């Protein structure tokens, strides 16, 4: 059974940093791309970033480019999102999502999400 | 403003057939697979349709997807009260080099 478990969310001040983690199990982690998708309170889904199975290719939404860094440790079956220079507009539930195959394909499994609140 | 356009709301009575549309462009829907997700209140999105018209195991055949040119549709037949949820379309955009979502359609079962 595929499982994705996010952690690392919490309350952070504007301009601060936070690192999210996503522990994956139930599939061969290194064979699949994974992404971060967020949802602001009461709003729709917004793709944040994606990374290939090998980790060599990364992609970012314009809204986070230069501030967020996606990475993965295939030896630990774990996905990360380093978030710097956080803004109020980054407040959202952040979901980790496994791709069907490559990063250009959609997500077939999602974690339950972790809430990030940026506020003073 | 979402790259993919969905109507904000849709409604139907139990047993009816409802269609939710998703409009894009040649750089996204026109050249990539479309995926549909169902999100019940307070829960994570769930995959309903992948690769335009394929259903994952466990998804009832009341749900079907189609794609034509730069538009896609999700049809729900035999509407049930538990279908009341938000529905999102998604695909890859070659120009943006990123995934794009529709703004979501809130389905109400009257």
Interface residues (C-beta under 8 A of the other chain):
Chain A: X35 X37 X44 X45 X46 X47 X50 X59 X60 X61 X62 X95 X100 X103 X104 X105 X106 X107 X108 X109 X110 X111 X112 X113
Chain B: X2 X32 X33 X35 X37 X39 X43 X44 X45 X46 X47 X50 X51 X56 X86 X88 X90 X91 X92 X96 X97 X98 X99 X100 X101 X102 X103 X104
